[in-house]
């Protein structure tokens, strides 16, 4: 598995997302949902948890599905709760890899 620290350093500045910093209060807490964009096989949940934990161990992540499950378009299959700035920092990597891994899993199933 790829090292999340290296991925974070390469894709997200240490200070965080500039737009997020300019528009969202630093201490704002939010709940974000994972929503399936199309039918397919979900993959990358373990990597997602690792990335969220690396960015901020206090983020709470919950999944209603597991890697390898078939999901339908529109299904909310997970959520993350915590500081908005830290969720935004992690979500770029999480979404990029989960989309890629899920696409591969769907095509090879």
C-alpha positions as CSV (number, residue, x, y, z in Angstrom):
1,X,0.0,0.0,0.0
2,X,1.2,3.5,-0.8
3,X,2.6,5.5,2.1
4,X,-0.1,8.2,3.0
5,X,2.5,10.6,4.4
6,X,4.3,10.7,1.1
7,X,1.0,11.2,-0.8
8,X,-0.1,14.0,1.5
9,X,3.2,15.8,1.2
10,X,3.0,15.6,-2.6
11,X,-0.6,16.6,-3.0
12,X,-1.6,18.8,-0.1
13,X,0.3,21.8,1.3
14,X,1.2,21.6,5.0
15,X,-0.8,24.7,5.6
16,X,-3.9,23.3,4.0
17,X,-6.3,24.4,1.3
18,X,-6.1,28.1,0.6
19,X,-9.8,28.5,-0.5
20,X,-10.9,26.5,2.6
21,X,-8.8,28.7,4.9
22,X,-10.2,31.9,3.3
23,X,-13.9,30.8,3.5
24,X,-14.4,28.4,6.4
25,X,-13.7,29.2,10.1
26,X,-10.7,27.3,11.3
27,X,-12.6,25.6,14.2
28,X,-15.7,24.6,12.2
29,X,-16.7,21.0,12.4
30,X,-18.7,19.3,9.7
31,X,-20.0,15.9,8.6
32,X,-19.2,14.9,5.0
33,X,-20.7,11.9,3.2
34,X,-19.4,9.5,0.6
35,X,-21.9,9.3,-2.2
36,X,-21.6,6.8,-5.0
37,X,-21.5,8.5,-8.4
38,X,-22.4,5.3,-10.2
39,X,-23.0,1.6,-9.7
40,X,-19.9,-0.5,-9.0
41,X,-17.6,-2.2,-6.6
42,X,-16.3,-0.1,-3.7
43,X,-12.6,-0.2,-3.0
44,X,-10.0,1.8,-1.0
45,X,-11.8,2.1,2.3
46,X,-8.7,0.9,4.3
47,X,-6.5,3.5,2.5
48,X,-9.1,6.2,3.2
49,X,-9.1,5.4,6.9
50,X,-5.3,5.6,6.9
51,X,-5.2,8.9,5.1
52,X,-7.9,10.5,7.4
53,X,-6.0,9.2,10.5
54,X,-2.7,10.6,9.2
55,X,-4.2,14.1,8.6
56,X,-6.1,14.2,11.9
57,X,-6.5,11.3,14.3
58,X,-9.5,12.9,15.8
59,X,-11.6,12.6,12.6
60,X,-14.4,10.1,13.0
61,X,-15.0,7.8,9.9
62,X,-17.9,5.4,9.6
63,X,-18.7,3.0,6.7
64,X,-22.0,1.3,5.9
65,X,-20.2,-0.9,3.2
66,X,-16.9,-2.6,3.0
67,X,-14.3,-3.1,0.3
68,X,-15.6,-5.4,-2.4
69,X,-19.3,-4.6,-1.9
70,X,-21.4,-3.7,-4.9
71,X,-23.0,-0.3,-4.5
72,X,-25.6,1.6,-6.4
73,X,-25.5,5.2,-7.7
74,X,-26.7,7.6,-5.1
75,X,-25.9,5.4,-2.1
76,X,-24.3,7.1,0.9
77,X,-21.8,4.5,1.9
78,X,-19.7,6.4,4.5
79,X,-19.2,9.6,6.4
80,X,-16.5,11.5,8.1
81,X,-16.9,14.0,10.9
82,X,-14.5,16.6,12.3
83,X,-12.7,19.8,11.5
84,X,-13.6,21.0,8.0
85,X,-10.1,22.1,7.1
86,X,-8.7,18.6,7.9
87,X,-11.4,16.8,6.0
88,X,-10.7,18.9,2.9
89,X,-6.9,18.2,3.2
90,X,-7.6,14.5,3.3
91,X,-10.5,14.2,0.8
92,X,-8.4,15.0,-2.3
93,X,-6.3,11.9,-1.8
94,X,-9.1,9.8,-0.5
95,X,-11.4,10.5,-3.4
96,X,-8.7,10.2,-6.0
97,X,-7.6,6.8,-4.9
98,X,-11.1,5.4,-4.0
99,X,-12.4,6.4,-7.5
100,X,-9.4,4.8,-9.2
101,X,-9.4,1.7,-7.1
102,X,-13.2,1.3,-7.3
103,X,-13.1,1.7,-11.1
104,X,-10.5,-1.0,-11.4
105,X,-12.4,-3.3,-9.0
106,X,-15.6,-2.8,-11.0
107,X,-14.0,-3.5,-14.3
108,X,-12.2,-6.7,-13.1
109,X,-15.2,-8.2,-11.2
